[in-house]
Amino acid sequence: MTAADSRWGAGANAEAITAWDGPLFDRFLRFRHIVTTGLGVHGERALELFPPQPGERVLDVGCGFGDTTQRIAGLVGPEGEAVGVDAAANFIDAARREAEEAGVGNVRFAVADVETTRFEEHFDRAFSRMGTMFFANPVWALRNVREALVPGGRLAMVVWRRRTDNDWLYRAQTIVEGIVERPEEYDEPTCGPGPFSMADADTTSDVLLHAGFADVSLQRCDIPILVGNDVDEAIELVMTLGPAGEILRLAGDRATHLHGEVDAALRAGLSEFLQPDGTVVAPASTWVVSATAPA
Ligand SMILES: C[S@@+](CC[C@H](N)C(=O)[O-])C[C@H]1O[C@@H](n2cnc3c(N)ncnc32)[C@H](O)[C@@H]1O
């Protein structure tokens, strides 16, 4: 993997990478058991629709803790290989450690800002579970992914659909926005364009076409996800991650005195998703986006 020159957006993701490698890594680590279970069902759907084949080499973009990379390594088998890349060194350190502990041999991990990295090696497939929504310039980043694929190689990525079909996130955001003013100035780094940057089907397919992909398809995937093992955990999750969590993080100490009010409003707002067994499970909607690198 080599870093490309500045024409390809070097530095554009610097602030987002600082956020992913620092506060957001800590927050994902804390809620990892919920995040990987919730997102897991949507990732599995993408792997069912576009299954990696034995012997293939697969690039996992924005791999986070690398659980999907390990999963893909199992699907491609010992003759194949899964390579996970992520811009945040902390995620890659954790991914390497966990794959080693699990004894998975056919995986590799590398720190790479996909927007500024031209891959020297080639892959039969690229996969991403929620790892492609945070690029400053998605066309540049996805062009690098397309160039890393063999002719005919397929990308399959999972991205959030529109906010209103992910009401637990959107409701939490509107509740928090109603109580806490988003600060105009803040010291904290932000995570880039945000989780809904690929929600619009036309924009996302145009991005892929501009990145040189062909044969673009988007399949809607509606599967409810676990938001918390109980209501306290669900509230803590939305106050820590996602759009509501970002508003609170950026407001920092200035909003601490409002946390009680936010907690009470979220408790009422999320009650609809409370299950008889005490867990919180909410409707969630993603696109499984697929495209191929032309021959
Ligand atoms: C929402 S997390 C998803 C992680 C993982 N794929 C999962 O499903 O659990 C987004 C990931 O994208 C990574 N990321 C953000 N910008 C990136 C970039 N420019 N290049 C590579 N990875 C990036 C973040 O560090 C983070 O690990």
The ligand as a Tripos MOL2 file, in Angstrom:
@<TRIPOS>MOLECULE
LIG
   27    29     1     0     0
SMALL
NO_CHARGES

@<TRIPOS>ATOM
      1 C1        -18.6900    3.0220   11.9140 C.3       1 LIG1
      2 S1        -17.0560    2.4100   12.0010 S.3       1 LIG1
      3 C2        -17.2870    0.7890   11.2650 C.3       1 LIG1
      4 C3        -16.2130   -0.1780   11.6630 C.3       1 LIG1
      5 C4        -16.4420   -1.6280   11.2100 C.3       1 LIG1
      6 N1        -16.4540   -1.7510    9.7710 N.3       1 LIG1
      7 C5        -17.6970   -2.2110   11.8280 C.2       1 LIG1
      8 O1        -18.6740   -2.4400   11.0920 O.co2     1 LIG1
      9 O2        -17.7240   -2.4430   13.0440 O.co2     1 LIG1
     10 C6        -16.2320    3.2940   10.6830 C.3       1 LIG1
     11 C7        -14.7750    2.8910   10.4880 C.3       1 LIG1
     12 O3        -14.2570    3.5560    9.3210 O.3       1 LIG1
     13 C8        -12.9310    3.9610    9.6010 C.3       1 LIG1
     14 N2        -12.5710    5.0780    8.7140 N.ar      1 LIG1
     15 C9        -13.0490    6.3470    8.7340 C.ar      1 LIG1
     16 N3        -12.4560    7.0880    7.7640 N.ar      1 LIG1
     17 C10       -11.5910    6.2640    7.1140 C.ar      1 LIG1
     18 C11       -10.6810    6.4560    6.0170 C.ar      1 LIG1
     19 N4        -10.5360    7.6410    5.4280 N.pl3     1 LIG1
     20 N5         -9.9430    5.3840    5.6020 N.ar      1 LIG1
     21 C12       -10.0680    4.1760    6.2230 C.ar      1 LIG1
     22 N6        -10.9060    3.9500    7.2650 N.ar      1 LIG1
     23 C13       -11.6650    4.9680    7.7040 C.ar      1 LIG1
     24 C14       -12.9850    4.3760   11.0750 C.3       1 LIG1
     25 O4        -11.7130    4.4420   11.6790 O.3       1 LIG1
     26 C15       -13.8890    3.2910   11.6680 C.3       1 LIG1
     27 O5        -13.1650    2.1730   12.1080 O.3       1 LIG1
@<TRIPOS>BOND
     1     1     2 1
     2     2     3 1
     3     2    10 1
     4     3     4 1
     5     4     5 1
     6     5     6 1
     7     5     7 1
     8     7     8 2
     9     7     9 1
    10    10    11 1
    11    11    12 1
    12    11    26 1
    13    12    13 1
    14    13    14 1
    15    13    24 1
    16    14    15 ar
    17    14    23 ar
    18    15    16 ar
    19    16    17 ar
    20    17    18 ar
    21    17    23 ar
    22    18    19 1
    23    18    20 ar
    24    20    21 ar
    25    21    22 ar
    26    22    23 ar
    27    24    25 1
    28    24    26 1
    29    26    27 1
@<TRIPOS>SUBSTRUCTURE
     1 LIG1         1 GROUP 0 **** ****
